[in-house]
Amino acid sequence: MIQECQTIIVENPKAPLLEIEKSLVTTYKKDIFRPFVKTINEYNLVEPGDRIAVGISGGKDSLILAKLFQELKKHNKIPFEVVFLSMDPGFRDVNRELLENNCKYLNIPLEIRHSEIFKVVGKIAKENPCYMCARMRRGFLYNAAKELGCNKLALGHHFDDVIETTLLNMFYGGQFKTMVPKIKADNFEDIELIRPMMLVKEKDIIRWIKKSGIQSMNCGCTVVAEKTSSKRREIKELIDNLRKINPDIDQSIYTAATNVNVDAILGYVKNNEKIHFNQIYEEREKKS
């Protein structure tokens, strides 16, 4: 789970709820609602009979994801249920109140579960708290989603998260690995993680949150306050600089993950087994 540690200053007063909701299928239909629906349709993320828990952190991404699902429910012919699930990992009172007040104003019926994750992470993972916090929060949400009878957990990862994660894995992990639209949970049977906003760009989410006048929460972390991953920040800045040279660079990075040429790679990993180039070459020769 990527923490939303970016603080966005909203100067506009809160727009009326009806106006906020309507904007998703009018002003922001092309840039937000259509890419959201396209992702769902292309990757079969919502199916008849699904009960989906939408993870609400209180940040801009999760708030718009909740409103998108509510809008989808109005227009979609697929019968599915949705619940809005939030975990309080130890928020300060001001952040807890902000989360509750925003959801009340946006008419998001929130199910809040409490945990002590911030306290635990602060003790056991002082050197790399964000990674440990993300893993623990994800596990907590999976468990809570199952308790609520859900078979899917939807998170608000967007287009920029995908390309940044791709480059982070390349530059710092030495592997070509990206976010995928859906994946089965490793330690939780019968529940699937879905990412319906993979085609929605962060700049458009920021436009929507500013126009709505909603002051969303940052990550709310009490361990590292408002600091975000320095490596992810470096990648964001790198992509911004590359856009000055090639305005379509972010789309090229995303497309690369959908266009891997397996005849021109030095190796790959499948089922935790590393396949060397020589094996690939020998298999190719046998078929020729």
N, C-alpha and C positions, 0 to 999 in steps of 0.2 A: 504494500500500500504506500503510495507516495503522499507525503505530508504536504498539505497546502499551507506553506509558510510565507507565502507572498501576501503582504498587507496592501490592500487596494483602498485608497481613500475615495470615498463616495461623497460628492458635494451636493448632489441632487436630493431633494426631499423624497420620501418614499412615494412611489407611484401607487395609484389604486390597484388592488389585487386583480380586478378584472382586466385592467390595462396591461399588467405584467403578464398575465396568462395569455391574453390575446396576441401580445407581441411575438410570442413563439411561433405562431402560425400566420403572422403577417410580416412584420418588420424583419424578424430573424428566421423566417421559414427557410429561405435558401441556404443560409450559412449554418443554421443550428438544427432546426427540426428535420429537414430533409436528410442531412448526413446521418442524423440519429436513426431515422427510419431505415435508411439505406443499409446501415451497418446491421441492424436487427434482421432485415430481410436477407441480406447476402449471406450471413453466417447462422441463420436460423436460431437467433438468440432467445426469441419468445415463441413458445409453442402452446397449443391448446392444453389447458389443464395445469399450466405452470402456476406456482405460487412463488413470487419473487420478492426477496428482501432487498430493498434498496438501502445501501449503506450511507448514512448521513453523518458526515464529520462536522458539518457546520460551515465548511468552506464553500467557496463559489461553485466549485465543480459538482459537489454533492447536492447543493440546493437546486441547481438547474437540472440535474439528473432527475430529482424528485418531481419537478414540475413537468419535465418531458414525459415521464411515465404517466403522470396524471392526464396529460394531454393525449398520449397514446391510447389510454383506456377509453377516452371519450370517442375517439375516431376509429379505433381498430376493431375489426370483426373477430379477432382471435379471442376466445374466452380465457382470461387469465386473471389471477389475483395479485395484488401488490401490497406489501407492508413496508413501512419506513422505519428502519432500525438504526438507532444511534447507540454508541458506547461512550459512556463518560469514563475516561481512563484516569480521572483525577483532575478535572478541569478546575481552574480557579472559579470562584463564584461568578465573576463578571463574564467569563466565557460561557459558563453553563446557562446563565440568564440570556446571553446573546443568542445562543443556539435555540433555546426554548421560545424566545420572543420572535425570532425570525421565522421559525416553523409555524408558530401560531398565526403570524401575520400572513404568511404564504399559504395557509390552510393545508399544512402538511401534518397529518395525524401521526405523531412521533411516538415510537416505543423506545424508551431509554433504559439501557442496562448499565449498571455501575460496575466498575472494576478498580483495581489499584495498580494498573499497569505502569503509570508514570513513576510511582513510588518504587516498584520492583525494578524497572529499567534503570532508574537512578542509582540503584545499589549494585546491580550485576553487570551493567554494560556502560560504564562511564566513558570508555574510549570510543565506542560506536553505538550510541543509544538509538539513533534513528532506525538502523537496520533491525535491531532487536525489538524495538517498539512496533515497527511495521509487522513483523512476524507474529508478535503476540496479539496485536489488534486484529489481524486477519483471522487468527485461530479463534479468538473470542467471538468475532462476528459469525464465523461458520457455525460455531456451536449454538449461538443464540438464534441464528436463522433456522437451524434444524429444530430447535425447541418450539419455534413458531410455525412449524409444519411447512417450511419452505424447501423447495428443491433447487433454487438458484439464489445466488448473491450477486447483485449488480453493484459495481463500483464506478466512480466517475473519472476514470483515466481517459484522457483526451489525446488528440493527434500529437500534440507537442510532447506529452509524456512518452508516447511510443518512439518518436525519433530520438529523443534525448536518451532513453533507455538503450536503444540500439547502439548509439555512439558510445555510451558509458561502457557497455559490454565489450565493444571493440577496443576502445582505448585503454581501459583499466582491467578488463576481464580476459582479454585475449581470445574472445569468441564472438561469432556472429550469432546473436540471440536477441530476439525482440519480444515485445508484448504480443500476446495472441488474443483474439476476440473472446474465446471461451476455453476453459480448462477445468478438468475434474480436480476436486480438492484431494490432496494426497492422503490426509489422515482423517477425512470425514466422508463417510460413505453417502452416496446418493445426493450429493450436493455439488453444484457446478458454479464456478465463478464466470460472470459475463461482463464484458466491457462495451456497452452500447454507444459510447461517445468517441470511439477511436478515430472517427473521421471529422470530429468537431474540433476546430482550432481554438486555442486558448484566447487569442485576441478577440474572438467573437463572444466568448463567454464573458470576458472582461467588459466588453461593450454592453452586454445584456445586464450584468450586475450593476454597472454604473448608471445605466438608464433607469433601472428599477428603483435605485435609491436604497438598496439593501446593503448594509455594512456587514459583509460576511466575516466569519472568523478566520484567523490564520490557523496554524496547526494546533494552537492552544497548549503547546508543550510547556511543562513546568521544569523540564530538565535542561533544555538548551535554549529556552525562550524563543526568540524569533529568528535564530540562526537556521539556515537551511544547509543542505549538503554542499560543501565547497566544490566538489567535483561536478555535481549537477549544475551548480551555478556557472562553473567554467564552461560546461557544454552549452548552456543557454547562450552565454556570451559569444561562444565560438559560432554557433548557428546564426546569431544576429549579424556577426561580422561577415559570414559567408554569404548571407542574403544580399549584402551590398555588391558582391561580385556576381552572384547568380540568384536572382529573386525567387527562383523555383527550387532552390537547394533543398528545402525541407521536404517538398513533394518527392524529389529524387531519392532522398534517404528512405522515405516511407515505401516508395515503389520498389526499391532494391530488395526489401524484405519479402515482396510478393513475386520477385522475378529472379530467384537464385538459380544460376546455371550449374547444375550438378556435374556437367561434363567439364567444368573449368574451375574446380576447387581442389585444394590440397588434402582435404579430408573432412569428415563430418562425424557427429556423434548420433547414434541411434540406440535407444533402449539402454542408455548409459555405457554403450560400447563404442570405443573410438575406432572409426574406419579410416585406415591409412590410404594415401593416394595409390600406393602399389596395389592394394586390394581392389580399389575402384578400377584401376587400369586393367588388371587381370580379368575382372568380370566383363569389362567392355570388350576385351579381345576375344573372350569365349563366345560372346554373342555375335561378333562380326564374321 
